[in-house]
Amino acid sequence: MHLSGRFVHRIGPEDVGKRVTVRIRLPEGGFTDIVGVVESWEQGTLTLRRRDDSLAEVAEDSIAASRVVPQTPPKRRGRP
């Protein structure tokens, strides 16, 4: 069975501070996904802080789909 979906862009400037996933269009074609916390949203550019603490800048007009996602669960401690 083939399922086709449509992309939905569901985040906005009011989501600064929240963890999101963003699917962006690549200039050479295709898409890539970025997951991170929205640090800022200014003049059409989002800044996302990734899990590895790096920053990704995303042009708002390159977003194909987005949504707020749950916070990363705390790491579990190993068993002795």
All heavy atoms as a GROMACS GRO file, in nm:
protein
  627
    1MET      N    1   0.083  -0.116   0.000
    1MET     CA    2   0.000   0.000   0.000
    1MET      C    3   0.089   0.124   0.000
    1MET      O    4   0.185   0.132   0.074
    1MET     CB    5  -0.089   0.001   0.124
    1MET     CG    6  -0.171   0.125   0.129
    1MET     SD    7  -0.266   0.166   0.278
    1MET     CE    8  -0.305   0.020   0.358
    2HIS      N    9   0.056   0.219  -0.083
    2HIS     CA   10   0.132   0.343  -0.092
    2HIS      C   11   0.057   0.453  -0.019
    2HIS      O   12  -0.060   0.477  -0.047
    2HIS     CB   13   0.154   0.382  -0.238
    2HIS     CG   14   0.223   0.514  -0.254
    2HIS    ND1   15   0.355   0.532  -0.221
    2HIS    CD2   16   0.178   0.633  -0.295
    2HIS    CE1   17   0.388   0.658  -0.244
    2HIS    NE2   18   0.282   0.721  -0.288
    3LEU      N   19   0.121   0.515   0.076
    3LEU     CA   20   0.060   0.626   0.147
    3LEU      C   21   0.126   0.755   0.102
    3LEU      O   22   0.247   0.766   0.100
    3LEU     CB   23   0.080   0.611   0.298
    3LEU     CG   24   0.020   0.487   0.363
    3LEU    CD1   25   0.061   0.480   0.509
    3LEU    CD2   26  -0.131   0.489   0.351
    4SER      N   27   0.045   0.848   0.063
    4SER     CA   28   0.103   0.977   0.028
    4SER      C   29   0.058   1.078   0.132
    4SER      O   30  -0.054   1.075   0.180
    4SER     CB   31   0.058   1.021  -0.112
    4SER     OG   32  -0.080   1.047  -0.113
    5GLY      N   33   0.150   1.162   0.170
    5GLY     CA   34   0.119   1.263   0.271
    5GLY      C   35   0.141   1.400   0.213
    5GLY      O   36   0.196   1.416   0.106
    6ARG      N   37   0.098   1.497   0.288
    6ARG     CA   38   0.125   1.634   0.246
    6ARG      C   39   0.202   1.701   0.358
    6ARG      O   40   0.186   1.666   0.475
    6ARG     CB   41  -0.003   1.707   0.213
    6ARG     CG   42  -0.100   1.715   0.326
    6ARG     CD   43  -0.233   1.772   0.278
    6ARG     NE   44  -0.328   1.756   0.384
    6ARG     CZ   45  -0.365   1.853   0.466
    6ARG    NH1   46  -0.312   1.973   0.454
    6ARG    NH2   47  -0.451   1.832   0.562
    7PHE      N   48   0.283   1.792   0.320
    7PHE     CA   49   0.363   1.863   0.419
    7PHE      C   50   0.279   1.973   0.484
    7PHE      O   51   0.203   2.042   0.417
    7PHE     CB   52   0.486   1.926   0.354
    7PHE     CG   53   0.584   1.825   0.299
    7PHE    CD1   54   0.641   1.843   0.175
    7PHE    CD2   55   0.619   1.714   0.372
    7PHE    CE1   56   0.732   1.752   0.125
    7PHE    CE2   57   0.710   1.622   0.323
    7PHE     CZ   58   0.766   1.642   0.199
    8VAL      N   59   0.293   1.986   0.615
    8VAL     CA   60   0.221   2.088   0.689
    8VAL      C   61   0.321   2.167   0.773
    8VAL      O   62   0.401   2.109   0.846
    8VAL     CB   63   0.114   2.024   0.782
    8VAL    CG1   64   0.042   2.132   0.860
    8VAL    CG2   65   0.016   1.942   0.701
    9HIS      N   66   0.314   2.298   0.760
    9HIS     CA   67   0.403   2.388   0.833
    9HIS      C   68   0.323   2.443   0.951
    9HIS      O   69   0.228   2.517   0.934
    9HIS     CB   70   0.447   2.499   0.738
    9HIS     CG   71   0.536   2.602   0.799
    9HIS    ND1   72   0.622   2.579   0.904
    9HIS    CD2   73   0.555   2.733   0.766
    9HIS    CE1   74   0.688   2.691   0.933
    9HIS    NE2   75   0.648   2.785   0.851
   10ARG      N   76   0.360   2.400   1.075
   10ARG     CA   77   0.280   2.430   1.192
   10ARG      C   78   0.348   2.515   1.298
   10ARG      O   79   0.294   2.528   1.408
   10ARG     CB   80   0.235   2.300   1.258
   10ARG     CG   81   0.143   2.219   1.173
   10ARG     CD   82   0.093   2.100   1.248
   10ARG     NE   83  -0.003   2.029   1.166
   10ARG     CZ   84  -0.034   1.903   1.181
   10ARG    NH1   85   0.022   1.833   1.276
   10ARG    NH2   86  -0.122   1.846   1.103
   11ILE      N   87   0.467   2.568   1.274
   11ILE     CA   88   0.532   2.647   1.378
   11ILE      C   89   0.538   2.793   1.336
   11ILE      O   90   0.525   2.827   1.218
   11ILE     CB   91   0.674   2.594   1.413
   11ILE    CG1   92   0.769   2.611   1.295
   11ILE    CG2   93   0.668   2.450   1.460
   11ILE    CD1   94   0.914   2.587   1.330
   12GLY      N   95   0.558   2.880   1.435
   12GLY     CA   96   0.568   3.023   1.410
   12GLY      C   97   0.657   3.088   1.515
   12GLY      O   98   0.709   3.020   1.604
   13PRO      N   99   0.672   3.218   1.508
   13PRO     CA  100   0.757   3.290   1.603
   13PRO      C  101   0.716   3.267   1.750
   13PRO      O  102   0.798   3.278   1.840
   13PRO     CB  103   0.740   3.437   1.564
   13PRO     CG  104   0.701   3.432   1.419
   13PRO     CD  105   0.620   3.308   1.403
   14GLU      N  106   0.590   3.233   1.773
   14GLU     CA  107   0.545   3.207   1.910
   14GLU      C  108   0.602   3.077   1.967
   14GLU      O  109   0.590   3.050   2.086
   14GLU     CB  110   0.390   3.202   1.916
   14GLU     CG  111   0.329   3.086   1.842
   14GLU     CD  112   0.312   3.107   1.691
   14GLU    OE1  113   0.352   3.211   1.636
   14GLU    OE2  114   0.258   3.015   1.628
   15ASP      N  115   0.670   2.998   1.884
   15ASP     CA  116   0.729   2.872   1.928
   15ASP      C  117   0.876   2.882   1.969
   15ASP      O  118   0.942   2.781   1.990
   15ASP     CB  119   0.711   2.765   1.820
   15ASP     CG  120   0.564   2.728   1.800
   15ASP    OD1  121   0.497   2.703   1.903
   15ASP    OD2  122   0.517   2.728   1.686
   16VAL      N  123   0.928   3.004   1.983
   16VAL     CA  124   1.064   3.022   2.032
   16VAL      C  125   1.072   2.957   2.170
   16VAL      O  126   0.985   2.975   2.254
   16VAL     CB  127   1.103   3.172   2.038
   16VAL    CG1  128   1.234   3.192   2.113
   16VAL    CG2  129   1.112   3.229   1.897
   17GLY      N  130   1.177   2.876   2.191
   17GLY     CA  131   1.195   2.805   2.317
   17GLY      C  132   1.143   2.663   2.314
   17GLY      O  133   1.169   2.586   2.406
   18LYS      N  134   1.071   2.627   2.210
   18LYS     CA  135   1.016   2.492   2.200
   18LYS      C  136   1.103   2.405   2.108
   18LYS      O  137   1.174   2.456   2.021
   18LYS     CB  138   0.874   2.496   2.144
   18LYS     CG  139   0.777   2.566   2.238
   18LYS     CD  140   0.638   2.566   2.179
   18LYS     CE  141   0.543   2.642   2.271
   18LYS     NZ  142   0.410   2.656   2.209
   19ARG      N  143   1.095   2.274   2.129
   19ARG     CA  144   1.167   2.177   2.045
   19ARG      C  145   1.080   2.147   1.924
   19ARG      O  146   0.961   2.118   1.937
   19ARG     CB  147   1.196   2.050   2.124
   19ARG     CG  148   1.281   1.950   2.050
   19ARG     CD  149   1.323   1.839   2.147
   19ARG     NE  150   1.402   1.740   2.080
   19ARG     CZ  151   1.358   1.618   2.050
   19ARG    NH1  152   1.237   1.579   2.082
   19ARG    NH2  153   1.437   1.532   1.987
   20VAL      N  154   1.139   2.155   1.806
   20VAL     CA  155   1.065   2.137   1.681
   20VAL      C  156   1.142   2.047   1.585
   20VAL      O  157   1.262   2.026   1.601
   20VAL     CB  158   1.038   2.273   1.611
   20VAL    CG1  159   0.957   2.366   1.700
   20VAL    CG2  160   1.166   2.341   1.567
   21THR      N  161   1.070   1.997   1.486
   21THR     CA  162   1.133   1.934   1.372
   21THR      C  163   1.094   2.016   1.250
   21THR      O  164   0.979   2.058   1.237
   21THR     CB  165   1.094   1.786   1.357
   21THR    OG1  166   1.163   1.730   1.245
   21THR    CG2  167   0.945   1.766   1.340
   22VAL      N  168   1.191   2.041   1.163
   22VAL     CA  169   1.170   2.123   1.045
   22VAL      C  170   1.222   2.046   0.924
   22VAL      O  171   1.335   1.998   0.924
   22VAL     CB  172   1.247   2.258   1.060
   22VAL    CG1  173   1.233   2.342   0.936
   22VAL    CG2  174   1.201   2.334   1.181
   23ARG      N  175   1.140   2.033   0.822
   23ARG     CA  176   1.183   1.973   0.695
   23ARG      C  177   1.203   2.088   0.597
   23ARG      O  178   1.112   2.166   0.572
   23ARG     CB  179   1.078   1.876   0.642
   23ARG     CG  180   1.117   1.818   0.505
   23ARG     CD  181   1.039   1.696   0.474
   23ARG     NE  182   1.091   1.591   0.563
   23ARG     CZ  183   1.037   1.471   0.575
   23ARG    NH1  184   0.931   1.438   0.506
   23ARG    NH2  185   1.089   1.381   0.657
   24ILE      N  186   1.326   2.099   0.546
   24ILE     CA  187   1.358   2.209   0.455
   24ILE      C  188   1.390   2.157   0.316
   24ILE      O  189   1.439   2.045   0.299
   24ILE     CB  190   1.474   2.297   0.508
   24ILE    CG1  191   1.601   2.214   0.528
   24ILE    CG2  192   1.434   2.366   0.636
   24ILE    CD1  193   1.723   2.297   0.563
   25ARG      N  194   1.360   2.241   0.218
   25ARG     CA  195   1.394   2.211   0.078
   25ARG      C  196   1.541   2.244   0.057
   25ARG      O  197   1.587   2.351   0.094
   25ARG     CB  198   1.310   2.297  -0.016
   25ARG     CG  199   1.166   2.264  -0.016
   25ARG     CD  200   1.089   2.362  -0.111
   25ARG     NE  201   0.949   2.357  -0.080
   25ARG     CZ  202   0.887   2.430   0.012
   25ARG    NH1  203   0.956   2.519   0.083
   25ARG    NH2  204   0.759   2.419   0.034
   26LEU      N  205   1.614   2.151  -0.006
   26LEU     CA  206   1.754   2.175  -0.037
   26LEU      C  207   1.764   2.244  -0.173
   26LEU      O  208   1.685   2.216  -0.263
   26LEU     CB  209   1.830   2.043  -0.040
   26LEU     CG  210   1.834   1.968   0.094
   26LEU    CD1  211   1.896   1.830   0.075
   26LEU    CD2  212   1.911   2.048   0.196
   27PRO      N  213   1.863   2.333  -0.190
   27PRO     CA  214   1.878   2.404  -0.318
   27PRO      C  215   1.896   2.310  -0.437
   27PRO      O  216   1.846   2.337  -0.546
   27PRO     CB  217   2.003   2.490  -0.298
   27PRO     CG  218   2.023   2.498  -0.150
   27PRO     CD  219   1.962   2.375  -0.092
   28GLU      N  220   1.963   2.197  -0.414
   28GLU     CA  221   1.988   2.102  -0.524
   28GLU      C  222   1.872   2.004  -0.545
   28GLU      O  223   1.880   1.914  -0.626
   28GLU     CB  224   2.119   2.025  -0.500
   28GLU     CG  225   2.122   1.942  -0.374
   28GLU     CD  226   2.164   2.017  -0.248
   28GLU    OE1  227   2.184   2.140  -0.253
   28GLU    OE2  228   2.175   1.951  -0.144
   29GLY      N  229   1.766   2.022  -0.469
   29GLY     CA  230   1.650   1.934  -0.476
   29GLY      C  231   1.647   1.839  -0.358
   29GLY      O  232   1.749   1.813  -0.296
   30GLY      N  233   1.532   1.791  -0.325
   30GLY     CA  234   1.518   1.702  -0.211
   30GLY      C  235   1.495   1.779  -0.083
   30GLY      O  236   1.475   1.902  -0.083
   31PHE      N  237   1.497   1.705   0.028
   31PHE     CA  238   1.468   1.762   0.159
   31PHE      C  239   1.566   1.710   0.262
   31PHE      O  240   1.630   1.608   0.242
   31PHE     CB  241   1.326   1.722   0.204
   31PHE     CG  242   1.218   1.768   0.112
   31PHE    CD1  243   1.173   1.686   0.010
   31PHE    CD2  244   1.161   1.893   0.126
   31PHE    CE1  245   1.073   1.727  -0.076
   31PHE    CE2  246   1.062   1.936   0.040
   31PHE     CZ  247   1.017   1.853  -0.061
   32THR      N  248   1.576   1.781   0.373
   32THR     CA  249   1.648   1.733   0.490
   32THR      C  250   1.573   1.779   0.614
   32THR      O  251   1.498   1.877   0.609
   32THR     CB  252   1.794   1.782   0.492
   32THR    OG1  253   1.866   1.709   0.593
   32THR    CG2  254   1.806   1.930   0.519
   33ASP      N  255   1.590   1.706   0.723
   33ASP     CA  256   1.521   1.738   0.847
   33ASP      C  257   1.620   1.788   0.952
   33ASP      O  258   1.733   1.740   0.960
   33ASP     CB  259   1.451   1.614   0.904
   33ASP     CG  260   1.340   1.565   0.814
   33ASP    OD1  261   1.280   1.647   0.743
   33ASP    OD2  262   1.311   1.445   0.816
   34ILE      N  263   1.575   1.882   1.033
   34ILE     CA  264   1.653   1.934   1.145
   34ILE      C  265   1.563   1.931   1.267
   34ILE      O  266   1.448   1.974   1.262
   34ILE     CB  267   1.702   2.078   1.119
   34ILE    CG1  268   1.786   2.086   0.994
   34ILE    CG2  269   1.777   2.131   1.241
   34ILE    CD1  270   1.822   2.228   0.952
   35VAL      N  271   1.615   1.879   1.378
   35VAL     CA  272   1.543   1.879   1.504
   35VAL      C  273   1.623   1.964   1.602
   35VAL      O  274   1.745   1.949   1.613
   35VAL     CB  275   1.528   1.735   1.561
   35VAL    CG1  276   1.460   1.739   1.698
   35VAL    CG2  277   1.451   1.647   1.465
   36GLY      N  278   1.555   2.055   1.669
   36GLY     CA  279   1.623   2.140   1.765
   36GLY      C  280   1.527   2.234   1.835
   36GLY      O  281   1.408   2.237   1.805
   37VAL      N  282   1.581   2.311   1.926
   37VAL     CA  283   1.502   2.411   2.000
   37VAL      C  284   1.514   2.543   1.926
   37VAL      O  285   1.625   2.585   1.890
   37VAL     CB  286   1.554   2.424   2.145
   37VAL    CG1  287   1.481   2.535   2.218
   37VAL    CG2  288   1.538   2.292   2.218
   38VAL      N  289   1.401   2.610   1.905
   38VAL     CA  290   1.402   2.739   1.836
   38VAL      C  291   1.462   2.843   1.930
   38VAL      O  292   1.405   2.875   2.034
   38VAL     CB  293   1.259   2.781   1.793
   38VAL    CG1  294   1.264   2.914   1.719
   38VAL    CG2  295   1.192   2.674   1.708
   39GLU      N  296   1.580   2.892   1.895
   39GLU     CA  297   1.649   2.994   1.975
   39GLU      C  298   1.598   3.134   1.940
   39GLU      O  299   1.583   3.218   2.028
   39GLU     CB  300   1.800   2.989   1.948
   39GLU     CG  301   1.866   2.864   1.999
   39GLU     CD  302   1.901   2.872   2.145
   39GLU    OE1  303   1.955   2.975   2.189
   39GLU    OE2  304   1.872   2.774   2.216
   40SER      N  305   1.574   3.158   1.812
   40SER     CA  306   1.523   3.288   1.770
   40SER      C  307   1.453   3.274   1.635
   40SER      O  308   1.473   3.177   1.562
   40SER     CB  309   1.637   3.391   1.758
   40SER     OG  310   1.725   3.356   1.654
   41TRP      N  311   1.370   3.374   1.606
   41TRP     CA  312   1.298   3.379   1.477
   41TRP      C  313   1.291   3.527   1.440
   41TRP      O  314   1.204   3.599   1.487
   41TRP     CB  315   1.160   3.320   1.494
   41TRP     CG  316   1.085   3.296   1.366
   41TRP    CD1  317   1.072   3.381   1.260
   41TRP    CD2  318   1.013   3.179   1.331
   41TRP    NE1  319   0.997   3.326   1.162
   41TRP    CE2  320   0.957   3.201   1.204
   41TRP    CE3  321   0.987   3.060   1.395
   41TRP    CZ2  322   0.880   3.106   1.139
   41TRP    CZ3  323   0.908   2.966   1.330
   41TRP    CH2  324   0.855   2.988   1.204
   42GLU      N  325   1.385   3.572   1.360
   42GLU     CA  326   1.394   3.714   1.327
   42GLU      C  327   1.414   3.735   1.178
   42GLU      O  328   1.496   3.665   1.116
   42GLU     CB  329   1.511   3.778   1.403
   42GLU     CG  330   1.494   3.773   1.554
   42GLU     CD  331   1.617   3.825   1.626
   42GLU    OE1  332   1.714   3.869   1.560
   42GLU    OE2  333   1.617   3.821   1.750
   43GLN      N  334   1.341   3.827   1.121
   43GLN     CA  335   1.355   3.869   0.982
   43GLN      C  336   1.356   3.749   0.887
   43GLN      O  337   1.439   3.741   0.796
   43GLN     CB  338   1.480   3.954   0.965
   43GLN     CG  339   1.477   4.079   1.050
   43GLN     CD  340   1.606   4.157   1.042
   43GLN    OE1  341   1.698   4.122   0.970
   43GLN    NE2  342   1.613   4.263   1.119
   44GLY      N  343   1.266   3.653   0.909
   44GLY     CA  344   1.252   3.541   0.818
   44GLY      C  345   1.356   3.432   0.835
   44GLY      O  346   1.368   3.343   0.749
   45THR      N  347   1.434   3.435   0.943
   45THR     CA  348   1.535   3.332   0.969
   45THR      C  349   1.516   3.273   1.108
   45THR      O  350   1.507   3.346   1.206
   45THR     CB  351   1.678   3.390   0.957
   45THR    OG1  352   1.695   3.445   0.826
   45THR    CG2  353   1.782   3.283   0.980
   46LEU      N  354   1.510   3.140   1.115
   46LEU     CA  355   1.502   3.069   1.243
   46LEU      C  356   1.642   3.024   1.280
   46LEU      O  357   1.719   2.983   1.193
   46LEU     CB  358   1.420   2.942   1.229
   46LEU     CG  359   1.271   2.948   1.205
   46LEU    CD1  360   1.243   2.977   1.062
   46LEU    CD2  361   1.211   2.818   1.247
   47THR      N  362   1.672   3.026   1.406
   47THR     CA  363   1.795   2.967   1.457
   47THR      C  364   1.755   2.853   1.549
   47THR      O  365   1.680   2.873   1.645
   47THR     CB  366   1.879   3.070   1.534
   47THR    OG1  367   1.908   3.180   1.446
   47THR    CG2  368   2.010   3.009   1.581
   48LEU      N  369   1.803   2.732   1.516
   48LEU     CA  370   1.771   2.612   1.594
   48LEU      C  371   1.897   2.562   1.663
   48LEU      O  372   2.003   2.554   1.601
   48LEU     CB  373   1.719   2.501   1.502
   48LEU     CG  374   1.594   2.534   1.420
   48LEU    CD1  375   1.564   2.420   1.323
   48LEU    CD2  376   1.477   2.557   1.510
   49ARG      N  377   1.883   2.526   1.791
   49ARG     CA  378   1.994   2.466   1.865
   49ARG      C  379   1.973   2.316   1.866
   49ARG      O  380   1.875   2.266   1.919
   49ARG     CB  381   2.004   2.520   2.007
   49ARG     CG  382   2.127   2.460   2.079
   49ARG     CD  383   2.162   2.533   2.206
   49ARG     NE  384   2.184   2.675   2.188
   49ARG     CZ  385   2.301   2.730   2.150
   49ARG    NH1  386   2.405   2.654   2.124
   49ARG    NH2  387   2.313   2.861   2.141
   50ARG      N  388   2.068   2.245   1.804
   50ARG     CA  389   2.061   2.100   1.795
   50ARG      C  390   2.106   2.034   1.924
   50ARG      O  391   2.164   2.098   2.012
   50ARG     CB  392   2.148   2.050   1.680
   50ARG     CG  393   2.101   2.099   1.546
   50ARG     CD  394   2.195   2.054   1.440
   50ARG     NE  395   2.146   2.094   1.309
   50ARG     CZ  396   2.214   2.078   1.198
   50ARG    NH1  397   2.332   2.022   1.200
   50ARG    NH2  398   2.162   2.118   1.084
   51ARG      N  399   2.084   1.904   1.933
   51ARG     CA  400   2.120   1.827   2.052
   51ARG      C  401   2.270   1.836   2.083
   51ARG      O  402   2.310   1.836   2.198
   51ARG     CB  403   2.078   1.681   2.030
   51ARG     CG  404   2.106   1.591   2.147
   51ARG     CD  405   2.050   1.454   2.128
   51ARG     NE  406   2.086   1.398   1.999
   51ARG     CZ  407   2.049   1.280   1.956
   51ARG    NH1  408   1.974   1.204   2.032
   51ARG    NH2  409   2.086   1.236   1.838
   52ASP      N  410   2.353   1.846   1.978
   52ASP     CA  411   2.498   1.854   1.999
   52ASP      C  412   2.544   1.997   2.031
   52ASP      O  413   2.662   2.025   2.033
   52ASP     CB  414   2.573   1.798   1.878
   52ASP     CG  415   2.556   1.882   1.753
   52ASP    OD1  416   2.485   1.986   1.756
   52ASP    OD2  417   2.612   1.844   1.649
   53ASP      N  418   2.448   2.086   2.054
   53ASP     CA  419   2.470   2.226   2.090
   53ASP      C  420   2.511   2.314   1.972
   53ASP      O  421   2.540   2.432   1.990
   53ASP     CB  422   2.570   2.239   2.205
   53ASP     CG  423   2.539   2.357   2.295
   53ASP    OD1  424   2.419   2.389   2.312
   53ASP    OD2  425   2.634   2.418   2.348
   54SER      N  426   2.512   2.259   1.850
   54SER     CA  427   2.542   2.341   1.732
   54SER      C  428   2.416   2.420   1.693
   54SER      O  429   2.305   2.384   1.731
   54SER     CB  430   2.589   2.254   1.616
   54SER     OG  431   2.485   2.169   1.572
   55LEU      N  432   2.436   2.528   1.619
   55LEU     CA  433   2.327   2.611   1.573
   55LEU      C  434   2.305   2.591   1.424
   55LEU      O  435   2.400   2.577   1.346
   55LEU     CB  436   2.354   2.758   1.600
   55LEU     CG  437   2.361   2.800   1.746
   55LEU    CD1  438   2.401   2.947   1.757
   55LEU    CD2  439   2.228   2.777   1.814
   56ALA      N  440   2.178   2.588   1.383
   56ALA     CA  441   2.143   2.579   1.242
   56ALA      C  442   2.053   2.698   1.210
   56ALA      O  443   1.955   2.722   1.280
   56ALA     CB  444   2.070   2.448   1.213
   57GLU      N  445   2.089   2.772   1.106
   57GLU     CA  446   2.004   2.882   1.061
   57GLU      C  447   1.923   2.835   0.943
   57GLU      O  448   1.977   2.774   0.849
   57GLU     CB  449   2.089   3.004   1.024
   57GLU     CG  450   2.150   3.071   1.145
   57GLU     CD  451   2.211   3.205   1.113
   57GLU    OE1  452   2.227   3.238   0.994
   57GLU    OE2  453   2.243   3.277   1.208
   58VAL      N  454   1.792   2.862   0.947
   58VAL     CA  455   1.700   2.815   0.845
   58VAL      C  456   1.621   2.933   0.792
   58VAL      O  457   1.559   3.006   0.870
   58VAL     CB  458   1.603   2.710   0.904
   58VAL    CG1  459   1.502   2.665   0.801
   58VAL    CG2  460   1.680   2.591   0.960
   59ALA      N  461   1.622   2.951   0.661
   59ALA     CA  462   1.539   3.054   0.600
   59ALA      C  463   1.394   3.008   0.604
   59ALA      O  464   1.362   2.896   0.565
   59ALA     CB  465   1.583   3.080   0.456
   60GLU      N  466   1.306   3.093   0.654
   60GLU     CA  467   1.166   3.058   0.669
   60GLU      C  468   1.104   3.011   0.536
   60GLU      O  469   1.025   2.918   0.535
   60GLU     CB  470   1.089   3.177   0.724
   60GLU     CG  471   0.945   3.149   0.755
   60GLU     CD  472   0.877   3.268   0.820
   60GLU    OE1  473   0.938   3.374   0.838
   60GLU    OE2  474   0.758   3.252   0.851
   61ASP      N  475   1.144   3.071   0.426
   61ASP     CA  476   1.085   3.034   0.298
   61ASP      C  477   1.134   2.899   0.244
   61ASP      O  478   1.083   2.848   0.145
   61ASP     CB  479   1.103   3.144   0.193
   61ASP     CG  480   1.248   3.176   0.164
   61ASP    OD1  481   1.338   3.114   0.224
   61ASP    OD2  482   1.272   3.264   0.080
   62SER      N  483   1.232   2.837   0.312
   62SER     CA  484   1.279   2.705   0.269
   62SER      C  485   1.208   2.592   0.344
   62SER      O  486   1.229   2.475   0.316
   62SER     CB  487   1.430   2.691   0.290
   62SER     OG  488   1.462   2.685   0.428
   63ILE      N  489   1.121   2.628   0.441
   63ILE     CA  490   1.052   2.527   0.522
   63ILE      C  491   0.938   2.465   0.442
   63ILE      O  492   0.849   2.535   0.394
   63ILE     CB  493   0.998   2.586   0.653
   63ILE    CG1  494   1.112   2.640   0.738
   63ILE    CG2  495   0.918   2.483   0.730
   63ILE    CD1  496   1.067   2.715   0.862
   64ALA      N  497   0.943   2.332   0.430
   64ALA     CA  498   0.835   2.258   0.364
   64ALA      C  499   0.735   2.206   0.465
   64ALA      O  500   0.616   2.196   0.438
   64ALA     CB  501   0.894   2.142   0.283
   65ALA      N  502   0.783   2.169   0.584
   65ALA     CA  503   0.696   2.116   0.690
   65ALA      C  504   0.763   2.139   0.824
   65ALA      O  505   0.886   2.147   0.832
   65ALA     CB  506   0.672   1.967   0.668
   66SER      N  507   0.680   2.148   0.929
   66SER     CA  508   0.736   2.166   1.062
   66SER      C  509   0.630   2.133   1.165
   66SER      O  510   0.510   2.137   1.136
   66SER     CB  511   0.782   2.311   1.080
   66SER     OG  512   0.671   2.398   1.072
   67ARG      N  513   0.677   2.103   1.286
   67ARG     CA  514   0.585   2.081   1.397
   67ARG      C  515   0.663   2.082   1.528
   67ARG      O  516   0.784   2.060   1.530
   67ARG     CB  517   0.508   1.952   1.385
   67ARG     CG  518   0.592   1.827   1.395
   67ARG     CD  519   0.508   1.702   1.371
   67ARG     NE  520   0.590   1.584   1.376
   67ARG     CZ  521   0.596   1.500   1.479
   67ARG    NH1  522   0.521   1.521   1.585
   67ARG    NH2  523   0.673   1.394   1.476
   68VAL      N  524   0.592   2.110   1.636
   68VAL     CA  525   0.650   2.104   1.770
   68VAL      C  526   0.655   1.956   1.809
   68VAL      O  527   0.562   1.880   1.782
   68VAL     CB  528   0.564   2.185   1.870
   68VAL    CG1  529   0.616   2.168   2.012
   68VAL    CG2  530   0.562   2.332   1.831
   69VAL      N  531   0.767   1.915   1.872
   69VAL     CA  532   0.783   1.776   1.916
   69VAL      C  533   0.814   1.776   2.066
   69VAL      O  534   0.858   1.876   2.121
   69VAL     CB  535   0.894   1.702   1.838
   69VAL    CG1  536   0.856   1.688   1.691
   69VAL    CG2  537   1.028   1.773   1.848
   70PRO      N  538   0.791   1.661   2.134
   70PRO     CA  539   0.819   1.654   2.278
   70PRO      C  540   0.967   1.677   2.309
   70PRO      O  541   1.054   1.650   2.226
   70PRO     CB  542   0.780   1.511   2.316
   70PRO     CG  543   0.691   1.464   2.206
   70PRO     CD  544   0.735   1.537   2.083
   71GLN      N  545   0.991   1.726   2.430
   71GLN     CA  546   1.129   1.745   2.476
   71GLN      C  547   1.200   1.610   2.481
   71GLN      O  548   1.136   1.506   2.498
   71GLN     CB  549   1.131   1.810   2.614
   71GLN     CG  550   1.082   1.953   2.615
   71GLN     CD  551   1.172   2.045   2.534
   71GLN    OE1  552   1.293   2.030   2.528
   71GLN    NE2  553   1.111   2.143   2.469
   72THR      N  554   1.330   1.612   2.469
   72THR     CA  555   1.410   1.490   2.478
   72THR      C  556   1.398   1.435   2.620
   72THR      O  557   1.416   1.509   2.716
   72THR     CB  558   1.558   1.519   2.448
   72THR    OG1  559   1.566   1.586   2.323
   72THR    CG2  560   1.640   1.393   2.444
   73PRO      N  561   1.368   1.304   2.633
   73PRO     CA  562   1.359   1.249   2.769
   73PRO      C  563   1.496   1.249   2.835
   73PRO      O  564   1.599   1.240   2.768
   73PRO     CB  565   1.308   1.106   2.746
   73PRO     CG  566   1.336   1.077   2.604
   73PRO     CD  567   1.340   1.206   2.530
   74PRO      N  568   1.500   1.257   2.968
   74PRO     CA  569   1.629   1.254   3.036
   74PRO      C  570   1.699   1.121   3.014
   74PRO      O  571   1.633   1.017   2.998
   74PRO     CB  572   1.593   1.273   3.184
   74PRO     CG  573   1.449   1.246   3.194
   74PRO     CD  574   1.388   1.266   3.058
   75LYS      N  575   1.832   1.125   3.012
   75LYS     CA  576   1.908   1.001   2.993
   75LYS      C  577   1.892   0.912   3.115
   75LYS      O  578   1.894   0.960   3.228
   75LYS     CB  579   2.056   1.033   2.969
   75LYS     CG  580   2.078   1.103   2.838
   75LYS     CD  581   2.226   1.123   2.813
   75LYS     CE  582   2.244   1.192   2.680
   75LYS     NZ  583   2.382   1.207   2.645
   76ARG      N  584   1.882   0.784   3.089
   76ARG     CA  585   1.870   0.689   3.198
   76ARG      C  586   2.006   0.654   3.253
   76ARG      O  587   2.103   0.649   3.178
   76ARG     CB  588   1.803   0.561   3.150
   76ARG     CG  589   1.660   0.582   3.111
   76ARG     CD  590   1.599   0.450   3.073
   76ARG     NE  591   1.462   0.468   3.034
   76ARG     CZ  592   1.378   0.368   3.015
   76ARG    NH1  593   1.420   0.244   3.028
   76ARG    NH2  594   1.256   0.391   2.981
   77ARG      N  595   2.010   0.631   3.379
   77ARG     CA  596   2.136   0.590   3.440
   77ARG      C  597   2.152   0.440   3.418
   77ARG      O  598   2.055   0.364   3.421
   77ARG     CB  599   2.135   0.621   3.588
   77ARG     CG  600   2.125   0.772   3.612
   77ARG     CD  601   2.115   0.801   3.756
   77ARG     NE  602   2.246   0.780   3.817
   77ARG     CZ  603   2.271   0.802   3.943
   77ARG    NH1  604   2.178   0.843   4.023
   77ARG    NH2  605   2.392   0.781   3.991
   78GLY      N  606   2.273   0.397   3.396
   78GLY     CA  607   2.300   0.255   3.376
   78GLY      C  608   2.277   0.176   3.503
   78GLY      O  609   2.286   0.227   3.614
   79ARG      N  610   2.246   0.051   3.486
   79ARG     CA  611   2.227  -0.036   3.602
   79ARG      C  612   2.362  -0.087   3.651
   79ARG      O  613   2.450  -0.116   3.572
   79ARG     CB  614   2.140  -0.155   3.564
   79ARG     CG  615   1.999  -0.110   3.533
   79ARG     CD  616   1.912  -0.231   3.508
   79ARG     NE  617   1.778  -0.186   3.477
   79ARG     CZ  618   1.671  -0.252   3.506
   79ARG    NH1  619   1.680  -0.369   3.566
   79ARG    NH2  620   1.553  -0.205   3.477
   80PRO      N  621   2.378  -0.102   3.782
   80PRO     CA  622   2.508  -0.148   3.836
   80PRO      C  623   2.534  -0.292   3.804
   80PRO      O  624   2.455  -0.371   3.773
   80PRO     CB  625   2.494  -0.129   3.986
   80PRO     CG  626   2.352  -0.097   4.014
   80PRO     CD  627   2.284  -0.069   3.885
   0.00000   0.00000   0.00000
